[in-house]
Amino acid sequence: ALAPVGTNAMQTIVGSSTVRPLVGTAPARRANVAPARVGAPRGDRVAVVRSATLRVARTADDLRAGGSMTASARSMRSRVAEVIPTTGRSRRNVARMCGIVGIFRHEGQVSAELYEGLLMLQHRGQDSAGMVTFDGTRFQERKDNGLVANIFDKQAIDSLKGSVGIGHVRYPTAGGLSATEAQPFFVNSPLGIYLIHNGNLTNVDELLQGLGGRMMKTNSDSEVLLNVFAEDIAQSITSNPGSDMEKVAFDAATKTMKKVRGAYSVITMINQVGLFAFRDKNGIRPLVIGQRKAVDGSDRDEFCVASEDSAFGPLGFSRVRDVNPGEAILITPDGRLESRQCVNGKISPCIFEYIYLARPDSMLNGISVYEFQLELGRRLAKRIKDRREDEDWEIDVVVPVPDGSRPSAIEIAQCLDLPYREGLVKNRYVGRTFIMPDQRTRELSVRRKLNAMRSVFNGKKVLLVDDSIVRGTTMSQIVQMCRAAGATKVYLASAAPPVKHPNVYGVDMPSREEFVAHNRDEEGVCDLLGADGLIYQNVEDMLQAGRGMNPQIERFDASCFDGDYVSGDVNDAYLEALSGAGRGKGRKGATAPAR
């Protein structure tokens, strides 16, 4: 399923080929000029709540009229662009880690299940969350800053009517804390489209030029992506009036994929079309399809699309497959799953997903995250064994830095025939320090997050194992904790190679200068962290671990380790511009989210 597929191959994957009804059962009605917006003040923040009634096109005349209006709008925007050019106005936003989920049900309210799905993806983002549902004639939206459980109480869940919906979580990024920066994003023309996006686009300025004078409400590349897709849908409607709306959506996705560069896993809800998702040609960010029988007991199929299949279990979905690179899928209003390979794709996933981002119980691109982490431990153990012999490392006990390093630490202890102990106790109500909005907040959070047990460390020579060492903020303080708890020696082992380059495809690593390994060799990093010894995973060993678990993946994006960017368009000028928009800049009032 992961092999390259030719373009423009439409196929019905599941269900009958009968013509599906248009979304909505209400008579055609005048569209609201704009969705109603209700502000719920929370200090200096505002929760965004929207409800929009959409006109349902019933005839070819309706579509032609809509196409004429969009053509007129494009002409006006072009004239505006001549007066207010966009050249030189960089709208690049810092890449961000996100979690996305979309669910289709035949009947009943989907919001409670979206809530559960977002909880299972909360590790991918703790800064804000959003959700939108559709009942056939109305979109209902809510998004705000904070954790999923704090944003969506029972009243909010009950108000989100509809059997189809999408949800999103994100982690801190540059810019303001306004809830309007949270996803989903919406455009009401053409048709009415909501979009959620995981990844980061690398040619935003170029895309904005193609949009003429179309105005953006935020600095988010996701909003730019939505407008590019909407423009392509409008052009498809105009050039092919009366065309089947499913074909229009797939044709538009093909046009969009040919324009957009970078990483994008996308789920949209399109009025009159259905739940529509697509993935970039390199498959950098994950996107997985799940399926179950209808909750009403019938034999009909229902579907879930999510960043990770760990979201499927609580909802009763079974994994079907990954969305292929360059593929778009559509779940129609009557429950058919259709697919088109829009552009040629070849899987090159971000390897940092397996090291740090994804849950260990997830399967991404045919690779178990947990098994991958175990293999990293086995390979690193061989290097530690050689180091013990060459440099006389005396190790009494292996201790993981919770939580992501446990699988690797377990394998290292077993391979070296050393005791494994849980010496660092984690406070689970403190967020992940790596995704905290600024350096000072990260430093303060480390000591709230972890506590060293004297009974494990006192008088011992300890090997601390971490999944990765990025900025070194956490690790340097952990080394101090271990010594304060009585450790006589503290050796460090990183299951990942040294991070030396920005990850521009959806992980907030904006500046080389932030990395502890920048312009330092292994010995220099060790001295800075205050450890007695340090060993990193080898880059080639890491890549071989992944290829051995899925030989169809010839290349991983390991750009944060080797500086080789799979999209081929990232240069020094781009990286320099990105480093100037680092996380935490301009984020007034930023606080570490609870967990």
HELIX and SHEET records of a PDB file:
HELIX    1   1 ALA A   60  VAL A   83  1                                  24    
HELIX    2   2 SER A  111  MET A  120  1                                  10    
HELIX    3   3 GLN A  122  ARG A  124  5                                   3    
HELIX    4   4 VAL A  148  ILE A  151  1                                   4    
HELIX    5   5 LYS A  154  SER A  159  1                                   6    
HELIX    6   6 ALA A  179  GLU A  181  5                                   3    
HELIX    7   7 VAL A  204  GLY A  210  1                                   7    
HELIX    8   8 ASP A  221  SER A  239  1                                  19    
HELIX    9   9 MET A  245  LYS A  259  1                                  15    
HELIX   10  10 ASP A  309  ALA A  311  5                                   3    
HELIX   11  11 GLY A  313  LEU A  315  5                                   3    
HELIX   12  12 PHE A  352  PHE A  352  1                                   1    
HELIX   13  13 GLU A  353  LEU A  357  3                                   5    
HELIX   14  14 VAL A  369  GLU A  391  1                                  23    
HELIX   15  15 ARG A  406  LEU A  416  1                                  11    
HELIX   16  16 THR A  433  ILE A  435  5                                   3    
HELIX   17  17 GLN A  439  LYS A  449  1                                  11    
HELIX   18  18 ARG A  454  PHE A  457  1                                   4    
HELIX   19  19 THR A  473  ALA A  484  1                                  12    
HELIX   20  20 ARG A  512  GLU A  514  5                                   3    
HELIX   21  21 GLU A  522  LEU A  529  1                                   8    
HELIX   22  22 VAL A  539  MET A  549  1                                  11    
HELIX   23  23 SER A  559  ASP A  562  1                                   4    
HELIX   24  24 ASP A  572  SER A  579  1                                   8    
SHEET    1   A 7 ALA A   9  VAL A  14  0                                        
SHEET    2   A 7 LEU A 337  GLN A 341 -1                                        
SHEET    3   A 7 GLU A 327  ILE A 331 -1                                        
SHEET    4   A 7 GLY A 274  ARG A 279 -1                                        
SHEET    5   A 7 GLY A 262  ILE A 270 -1                                        
SHEET    6   A 7 ILE A 193  LEU A 201 -1                                        
SHEET    7   A 7 PHE A 185  VAL A 187 -1                                        
SHEET    1   B 9 ALA A  36  ARG A  42  0                                        
SHEET    2   B 9 ARG A  45  THR A  53 -1                                        
SHEET    3   B 9 ARG A 138  ASN A 145 -1                                        
SHEET    4   B 9 SER A 128  PHE A 134 -1                                        
SHEET    5   B 9 VAL A 164  ARG A 170 -1                                        
SHEET    6   B 9 CYS A  98  PHE A 104 -1                                        
SHEET    7   B 9 ASP A 301  ALA A 306 -1                                        
SHEET    8   B 9 VAL A 288  LYS A 293 -1                                        
SHEET    9   B 9 SER A 318  ASP A 322 -1                                        
SHEET    1   C 2 MET A 363  LEU A 364  0                                        
SHEET    2   C 2 ILE A 367  SER A 368 -1                                        
SHEET    1   D 4 VAL A 397  PRO A 400  0                                        
SHEET    2   D 4 LYS A 461  ASP A 466  1                                        
SHEET    3   D 4 LYS A 489  SER A 494  1                                        
SHEET    4   D 4 GLY A 533  TYR A 536  1                                        
SHEET    1   E 2 LEU A 424  LYS A 426  0                                        
SHEET    2   E 2 LEU A 450  ALA A 452 -1                                        
END                                                                             
